Amino acid sequence: MALVSRVLRSLSTGYAFFCPGCEESHVVYTNHSNGHNWSFNGNVDKPTFQPSVLVTSGHYVDGFKGGKCWCTYYAEHPDEPVDFQCFRCHSFVTDGRIQFLSDSTHKLSGQTVDLPDWRL
């Protein structure tokens, strides 16, 4: 992974940016060789990716049919440290800004913020 700007890392499959809502990186696949179809405006300082970026975990994953997820696991094991969680992060990355849609489950849901400097 090579840092190509203060906000993006280049991968063989696309790009990664740091999400301040999830406090982790998200990957956008732009090489189209693996079936993903995000477009990229080519600007590594103020990137635009289309369509929206959707990252999910646990019971927010499409097709989850119930049963065990991180929420139920930790409810059943309250003494274990919480390393994973169920979440949904849905955003548009446009001209170097992240617009978090209201279906995101983190603290920045419904807000628009600048892409932060790479933190990982």
Secondary structure, 3 states (H helix, E strand, C coil): CEECCCCCEECCCEEEEEECCCCEEEEEECCCCCCCCCEECCCCCCCCEEEEEEEEEHHHCCCCCCCCCHHHHHHHCCCCCCCCCCEEEEEEEECCEEEECCCCCCCCCCCEEECCCCCC
